[in-house]
Amino acid sequence: MRKVIEIVDVIDTALVSGELNDVKSGEICVFVGAVREFINNEEVALKFETCKSMALKEMEKIADIAMQKSSLNKEVKRHAVGEKGFETQEKYKDVFNNLMTSIGR
């Protein structure tokens, strides 16, 4: 199995889709968390931080458990850091549509 585990500033879902696409795979699952525009009528911005060595270690553990429970061909785990707001979510609409097109959905 091929694994990619990284901490990044921006997650490129089209890149992830391409990395996961495989003729041996029956499905591709991509999860992208998003920041809401408003909570209680207040604009939202979140700053994601991580202890890189600990995060990579825990992501590796999760990947190993997934591999033990399922027969995965490939696994990509990326954790985004930095300040994220609603505008970040908006740019993912086109990326998501491109992702769905690239996998024929």
PyMOL commands that set and color helices and strands:
alter all, ss='L'
color gray80, all
select helices_A, chain A and resi 13-20+52-69+86-102
alter helices_A, ss='H'
color red, helices_A
select strands_A, chain A and resi 2-8+38-39+42-43+45-48+74-80+82-85
alter strands_A, ss='S'
color yellow, strands_A
deselect
rebuild
show_as cartoon
